[in-house]
Amino acid sequence: MKTAIIIPARYASSRFPGKPLVKIGGKTMLERVVSLGVKAAAENENTLVAVATEDQRIADYCAEIGAKCFMTSPDCPTGSDRVLEAAQKAGGDFDYILSLQGDAPFIPREAISRMLLAVKEDPSIEVVTPVVNLRWSELDSLRESKKTTPFSGTTVALDKSGKAFWFSKNILPAIRKEDNLRNRSEFSPVYQHLGLYGYRSDILERFVKLPQSHYEILEGLEQLRLLENTISIQTVTISMTPGMAQSGIDSPEDVARAERILKEHEDS
């Protein structure tokens, strides 16, 4: 199986310009993600790792750290469009294309390994993505963070086979009689989505040609376009160090939170 791990790193974010080059714990987010991709690729044959960007500043930085980079159109409407364009520039003959977000520096390598294993075992999978079952303490933290940054953190509802029913920036599901459930388990019934995807190449090509969907526009989540067009999304549940699921970076406020989480785990 020939695979590409493409890291979309857009400089011109409206909410957080230059986000991929922001430092957390002395390293840029992009450097952390590139390192993660390179380590995962070393465990799998025929795997390319490359950054996809629209900005020369990021391309220059990639040259500094020795990362392969492809310049893509500034008009790409989504990260997936950018990933596909970079994959095509890299040759385009990939079985699966993984999109590894440049603003998720603490994604565990296990996430990529489990995604690759899933598609090796079942090549019919159209899209695969990792999720983490939140502990009650992590769910409390997510609820608290949404008071100030309501569009940080995406949750997902799953069927019994791990396929996604739905994704939302609201917390799914709402929970009645929560105190009873808290007494039964360390883990809540809430799963948080980790923002990376593995697309079968023909599905990615189909996806980017589809118009934006109704709920995709409302929620600001491009994966809803898949579900609204009957493209299935298989999830893999991974384990993470407590608190690290809350370390995605969507805003400047998230940087300070990620710094605190990183320091806590370095000190522990």
Buried (B, 14 or more C-beta within 10 A) or exposed (E): EBBBBBBBBBBEEEEBEBBBBBEBEEEBBBBBBBBBBBEBBEEBEEBBBBBBBBBEEBBEBBEEBEBBBBBBEEEBEBBBBBBBBBBBEBEEEBBBBBBBBBBBBBBBBBBBBBBBBBBBEEEEBBBBBBBBBBBBEBBEBBEEBBEEBEEBBBBBBBEEEBBBEBBBBEBBBEBEEEEEBEEEEEBBBBBBBBBBBBBBBEBBBBBBEEEEBEBBEEBEBBBBBBBBEEBBBBBBEBEBEBBBBBBBBBBEBBBEBBBEBBEEBEEE
